[in-house]
Amino acid sequence: MKRRAWLLLPLASCAKREAFVAVAETVRIVDIDRGMVTVDKIAKTKAEWRQALSPTRYWVMREAGTEQPFTGEYDKYEGPGVFRCAACGIALFSGDHKFISSSGWPSFWQPLAPQNILKRQDGDRTEVLCIRCEGHLGHVFDDGPQPTGLRYCINSIALKLTK
Ligand code: FE
């Protein structure tokens, strides 16, 4: 009797742990076609991110690196479009809110939706990340144009333009 009880307990606790792990963390974001939606957060290991992203994109998005100014694909782009997270695809910025700054990085005076980004204190700066995959995008400064006075200074390589 005693022996059987001892055997059952670890099995039960094991099953519970698996059930807990299977519950994905979700987040509410704005989808440009569907409005507010609930999506799964993306959680990958370092090794999985390394496989999914190019080396430079991995360095910028997972290690908070900064691409060289004036070298990215979008800093001089002035057309329309939606800028999506290069790692997980959610819409982050709009061409409607983009302006040409002298910084050498794509600059926006607001995100497409505040729900879609995450802000985190980074020393004396404010880091901007994708809410879904927590990929590093860049920083936000208070020297931008009106109406917000903000400048979201974003690495081109963290974005993918769709029209
Ligand atoms: Fe993302």
Residues whose N, C-alpha, C, O or C-beta is under 5 A from the ligand:
A	BS01	FE	C85 A87 C88 G89 C130 R132 C133 E134 G135
